[in-house]
Amino acid sequence: MSTHIIQYEVKPDQAEENQRLVEAVFAQLKAEKPQGLHYATFRMEDGVSFVHLVAYDDDDADPLRPLAAFQAFQQNVADRVVAPAQRGAATLVGSYGFLGE
């Protein structure tokens, strides 16, 4: 299993559009229920920063990228963000009652 954290800041006038696109991804995930994916997105209190947590059961499979809603989210991301997203691999140290545990 691999886990990644993606952080970025959007332009203030793009925050609502970014959230709408993220919500569309979750709507498609809810409808299609792909296996092996654990995903959460947070909008920070500043209103323009977003954090995505994504984990894959199978490192060779990515059920997120083929989704039409995710492709729409990715399409104009450079126009929405202040700077490129920071992405890093993360290792779970501990968790309690988080993400369906």
C-alpha positions in Angstrom: 0.0 0.0 0.0 1.3 3.5 -0.8 0.0 6.7 0.7 0.5 10.2 -0.7 -0.3 13.7 0.6 -0.9 16.4 -2.0 -1.1 20.1 -0.9 -1.8 23.2 -2.9 -3.3 26.7 -2.8 -5.7 27.9 -5.3 -6.3 31.5 -6.4 -9.1 33.0 -4.3 -11.5 33.4 -7.3 -11.0 29.7 -8.1 -11.6 28.2 -4.7 -15.3 27.4 -5.2 -14.7 26.0 -8.7 -11.9 23.8 -7.3 -14.2 22.5 -4.5 -17.0 21.8 -7.1 -14.6 19.8 -9.2 -13.4 17.8 -6.1 -17.0 17.1 -5.1 -17.6 15.8 -8.6 -14.8 13.3 -8.2 -16.3 12.1 -4.9 -19.7 11.8 -6.5 -18.3 9.6 -9.3 -16.3 7.5 -6.7 -19.5 7.0 -4.7 -21.4 5.9 -7.8 -18.7 3.6 -9.2 -17.1 2.3 -5.9 -13.7 1.4 -7.3 -11.8 -1.0 -5.1 -8.4 -0.5 -3.6 -8.6 3.3 -3.2 -8.8 5.3 0.0 -9.2 9.0 -0.6 -10.0 12.2 1.3 -9.8 15.8 0.5 -9.8 18.7 3.0 -10.3 22.4 2.4 -8.3 24.3 5.0 -9.7 27.2 7.1 -8.0 29.8 4.9 -10.5 28.8 2.2 -7.8 28.5 -0.6 -5.6 25.6 0.6 -6.5 22.0 -0.1 -5.0 18.8 1.1 -5.7 15.4 -0.5 -4.8 12.1 1.2 -4.8 9.1 -1.1 -3.8 5.5 -0.5 -3.8 2.6 -2.9 -4.0 -1.0 -1.8 -2.1 -2.0 -5.0 0.7 0.3 -5.9 0.4 -0.8 -9.6 -3.3 0.1 -9.9 -4.6 3.7 -9.8 -8.4 3.6 -10.0 -8.5 7.4 -9.6 -6.8 8.7 -12.7 -9.2 7.0 -15.3 -12.3 8.7 -13.7 -13.8 11.3 -16.0 -14.4 13.6 -13.0 -10.8 13.3 -11.9 -9.6 14.1 -15.5 -11.9 17.2 -15.5 -10.4 18.2 -12.1 -6.8 17.9 -13.6 -7.6 19.6 -16.9 -7.2 23.2 -15.9 -5.5 22.8 -12.6 -2.6 25.1 -13.6 -5.1 27.9 -14.1 -6.5 27.4 -10.6 -3.4 27.1 -8.4 -1.0 29.7 -7.1 2.0 27.3 -7.5 2.4 23.6 -8.4 1.1 21.1 -5.9 3.5 19.6 -3.4 3.2 15.8 -3.4 4.9 13.4 -1.1 4.8 9.8 0.0 3.7 9.3 3.6 4.0 6.4 6.0 1.2 5.9 8.5 2.5 5.9 12.0 -0.8 5.5 13.7 -4.5 6.1 13.2 -7.6 5.8 15.2 -11.1 5.8 13.7 -9.9 7.6 10.6 -11.1 6.8 7.0 -13.4 4.0 7.9 -11.3 2.2 10.5 
